[in-house]
Amino acid sequence: MGFELNRFQGDVDEELICPICSGVLEDPLQAPTCEHAFCKCCISEWISRQPTCPVDRQTVTSAQLRQVPRILRNLLSRLCIHCDNAPYGCTQVLKLDSLNSHLEECEYNPKRPLPCEQGCGLIIPKDELKDHNCVKELRSLIHTQEQKLKDFQKELTEQRYVINEQKREMQLLKKHCGCPNKLLKEFIRAIRISNPSMRAIADAMERDEVVRWSSTLQRARVNRWGGMISTPDEILQRMIRRTLNEMGCPAHILDNLMQNCHERRWPPGLCSLETRQNNRRQYENYLCKRVPGKQAVLVLACDNSHMGEDMMVEPGLVMIFAHGIE
């Protein structure tokens, strides 16, 4: 609906009057062909009943409506209007384009939010302050918050039950079904996609799988760190990869481990010849696992949490040597 004519000072041009409500245009839109202008609310309601222009009955749809020209908007913005709160005592007369900003601050606005000065501190509409009861309002607020808390606790309990049941099912599946690594990997991936709340559990299961696999591996000792091959060729990498696969390496870390056998993926403390020479004393702190039949060791992150970030990456390193493995 448009603005009432009697709120404006002086005459208002007919071009600024909405043909539907006979008020001054508010948020005006115009028809595309005939260019008749209407209040946005008025024309939207009209078209919902019949898709024609109210003036000349030409066909028009909501999607075809467009903004009125700038000159028409400028003429509207220059009109002088009395404040909405004139019935409550406001005597301000201002430009139409300043009306909204004024209403936000108008001290005569009956719905202006004000803090209660009786002690509760709640924000109350101005016209409700006289009937405001602090105790009643606070009790209502507490009741509402208690109900929200109960609803949240109920939802949390239900989620915990679902998560615990799904976790138990996964553990039983892994324990009793003899699930192969590939199938387990697909199962965990499917869980991550279908139920985001299970991602943490799926991640924990994968970490546990790596820890269990690591516990089955034999310790190894490197006596010649200088024999480390920092840039192994593809043939050597394929050979180590095949051996790791035969060792039962969890499928979800195999690719990362093999990528980490090259210095381009090594942590800062190993990424160049200079840093490797400077950090030689730290090598003896690595807990290494043997790669059977090969001059190579596994340095897994789960076994080397004592090493700093500059000497370790997830899920671990594959170090290949020319010689020096016991």
LORO-531740 format. One line per 8 residues: number of its first residue (from 1); for each residue z, x, y negated of C-alpha. Coordinates in pm, whole numbers, plus 50000, padded with zeros to 5 digits. Each point is the difference from the previous one (the first is absolute). Layout:
<atoms>
NUM) Z/X/Y | ...
</atoms>
This chain:
<atoms>
1) 50000/50000/50000 | 49925/50115/49647 | 50229/50040/49699 | 50087/49681/49807 | 49810/49974/49671 | 50309/49908/49795 | 50150/50343/50072 | 49737/50179/49788
9) 49990/50059/49627 | 49679/49885/49831 | 49688/49857/50157 | 49872/50117/50338 | 49623/50028/50056 | 49858/49754/50255 | 49852/50291/50199 | 50357/50104/50080
17) 50096/49661/50148 | 49993/49941/50375 | 49781/49693/50081 | 50225/49911/50294 | 50356/50007/49858 | 49909/49986/49626 | 50238/50289/49936 | 49926/50347/49859
25) 49844/50218/50271 | 50245/50192/50221 | 49863/50285/50220 | 49649/49865/49937 | 49707/50017/50244 | 49645/49880/49949 | 49720/49856/50213 | 49717/50250/50066
33) 49701/49795/49879 | 50116/49751/49737 | 50280/50235/49880 | 50249/49719/49940 | 50354/50142/49983 | 50313/49855/50161 | 50361/50096/50070 | 50015/50195/50325
41) 50252/49758/50155 | 49804/49692/49888 | 49658/50105/50128 | 50140/50132/50329 | 50167/49665/50071 | 49683/49811/49894 | 49768/50203/50224 | 50233/49956/50297
49) 49919/49628/49977 | 49635/50016/49893 | 49792/50320/49954 | 49831/49905/49671 | 50040/50079/49632 | 50217/49726/49840 | 49774/49991/49693 | 49640/49992/50130
57) 50056/49960/50377 | 49806/50311/50095 | 50100/50142/50338 | 50260/50278/49976 | 50243/50163/50245 | 50322/50197/49951 | 49822/50323/50095 | 49747/49947/49721
65) 50254/49966/49719 | 50023/50300/49767 | 50192/50130/49701 | 49915/49857/49658 | 49837/50235/49744 | 50223/50242/49812 | 49936/49826/49667 | 50150/49679/50139
73) 50302/50188/50133 | 50045/50167/49661 | 49989/49663/49820 | 50269/49866/50234 | 50224/50304/49957 | 50001/49956/49620 | 50129/49643/50008 | 50358/49956/49874
81) 50229/49807/50233 | 50363/49885/49998 | 50226/50150/50267 | 50051/49800/50324 | 50370/49998/49917 | 49961/49821/49666 | 50186/49694/50140 | 50298/50232/50065
89) 50008/50147/49650 | 49740/50277/49987 | 49803/49996/49673 | 49758/50281/50083 | 49629/49950/49935 | 49789/50274/50151 | 49652/50098/50112 | 49903/49846/50334
97) 49948/50342/50161 | 50363/50091/49913 | 50152/49684/50146 | 50077/50129/50351 | 50174/50318/49880 | 50207/49796/49755 | 50107/49749/50267 | 50143/50279/50215
105) 50241/50096/49723 | 50048/49666/49819 | 50374/49939/49957 | 49942/49623/50004 | 49838/50005/50345 | 50223/49770/50214 | 49901/50191/50315 | 50066/50343/49854
113) 50206/50194/50258 | 50342/50103/49871 | 50296/50174/50168 | 50307/49786/50063 | 50284/50108/49769 | 50272/49826/50198 | 50036/50284/50247 | 49756/49961/50292
121) 49717/50193/49833 | 49725/49779/50150 | 49679/49945/49803 | 49972/49630/49911 | 49735/49800/49807 | 50129/49925/49652 | 49995/49621/50043 | 50211/50025/50317
129) 50278/50215/49855 | 50205/49705/49878 | 50024/49858/50354 | 50034/50337/50171 | 50296/50044/50239 | 50060/50363/50092 | 50202/49930/50315 | 49750/49745/50130
137) 49702/50224/49931 | 50162/50305/50158 | 50095/49802/50310 | 49641/49879/50028 | 49870/50353/49957 | 50240/50137/50265 | 49902/49721/50241 | 49631/50077/49948
145) 50053/50373/50057 | 50212/49936/50310 | 49726/49780/50145 | 49738/50267/49929 | 50222/50259/50170 | 50045/49777/50306 | 49627/49944/50024 | 49937/50373/49970
153) 50260/50085/50265 | 49850/49741/50235 | 49651/50142/49952 | 50131/50355/50047 | 50177/49902/50324 | 49682/49842/50134 | 49797/50308/49910 | 50251/50230/50168
161) 49989/49789/50316 | 49619/50013/50009 | 49995/50376/49937 | 50263/50069/50267 | 49812/49788/50253 | 49671/50175/49927 | 50169/50339/50015 | 50156/49912/50336
169) 49665/49882/50135 | 49830/50323/49893 | 50270/50212/50161 | 49976/49802/50325 | 49623/50028/49996 | 50014/50373/49955 | 50277/50048/50256 | 49880/49778/50285
177) 49627/49947/49964 | 49889/50361/50025 | 49794/49947/49690 | 49748/50287/49948 | 50000/50186/49669 | 49674/49845/49884 | 50115/49647/50077 | 50336/50063/49831
185) 49824/50132/49693 | 49782/49687/49977 | 50304/49779/50056 | 50193/50166/49717 | 49697/49983/49769 | 49963/49628/50071 | 50368/49944/49916 | 49962/50179/49666
193) 49707/49777/49905 | 50141/49668/50122 | 50359/50046/49883 | 50068/50229/49702 | 50376/49969/50056 | 49954/50186/50331 | 49836/50307/49847 | 50326/50193/49975
201) 50077/49928/50366 | 49649/50102/50105 | 50033/50324/49802 | 50337/50069/50163 | 49851/49943/50347 | 49723/50251/49928 | 50254/50256/49875 | 50214/49946/50311
209) 49692/50051/50217 | 49933/50340/49837 | 50365/50104/50043 | 49996/49906/50370 | 49673/50187/50055 | 50134/50308/49821 | 50308/50001/50224 | 49774/50044/50305
217) 49833/50314/49861 | 50106/50356/50078 | 50135/50223/49724 | 49776/50287/49894 | 50062/50326/49818 | 49758/50172/49766 | 50042/50378/49995 | 49693/50083/49790
225) 49967/49766/49704 | 49732/50228/49863 | 49769/49880/50276 | 49984/49648/49853 | 49647/49860/49959 | 49997/49810/49672 | 49642/49868/50025 | 49925/49926/50369
233) 49638/49915/50083 | 49892/49663/50143 | 49978/50124/50357 | 50358/50126/49992 | 50118/49675/49839 | 49828/49787/50267 | 50163/50206/50273 | 50351/49956/49852
241) 49936/49629/49939 | 49903/49947/50362 | 50315/50177/50115 | 50225/49793/49770 | 49840/49683/50132 | 50069/50111/50357 | 50360/50071/49901 | 50045/49633/49907
249) 50001/50049/49624 | 50055/49659/49832 | 49660/49873/49892 | 50114/49906/49649 | 50080/50364/49906 | 49729/50189/50193 | 49740/49992/49720 | 50253/50105/49737
257) 50131/50284/50212 | 49651/50140/50052 | 49918/49971/49631 | 50321/50192/49931 | 49887/50299/50205 | 49793/50123/49703 | 50155/50165/49693 | 49839/49744/49768
265) 50255/49747/50131 | 50296/50237/50017 | 50301/49957/49767 | 50033/50211/49683 | 50200/50273/50176 | 49714/50068/50245 | 49687/49904/49810 | 49888/50354/49907
273) 50024/50351/50139 | 50227/50102/49713 | 50250/49718/50055 | 49999/50060/50376 | 50088/50366/49945 | 50277/49908/49753 | 50152/49745/50240 | 49991/50198/50324
281) 50378/50008/50021 | 50004/49620/50023 | 49772/49988/50304 | 50287/50080/50236 | 50167/49673/49894 | 49716/49793/50147 | 50076/49818/50324 | 49673/50035/50191
289) 49875/49820/50310 | 49754/50152/50244 | 49640/49888/50047 | 49959/50086/50373 | 49740/50263/50083 | 49907/50059/49637 | 50097/50245/49732 | 50125/49713/49783
297) 50323/49823/49911 | 50101/49661/49863 | 50235/49996/49703 | 50096/49632/49976 | 50167/49851/49694 | 50252/49811/50216 | 50125/50336/50139 | 49997/50180/49667
305) 50181/49776/49755 | 50197/50310/49898 | 49686/50154/49848 | 49915/49930/49636 | 49702/49795/49885 | 49817/50319/49904 | 50003/50107/50367 | 49938/49671/50184
313) 49770/49696/49999 | 49995/49673/50195 | 49962/49960/50293 | 49998/50376/50052 | 49783/50312/50032 | 49785/50145/50274 | 50009/50379/49969 | 49732/50189/50194
321) 50035/50373/50065 | 49778/50280/50118 | 50303/50136/50193 | 50378/50014/49981 | 50130/49682/50174 | 50275/50023/50261
</atoms>
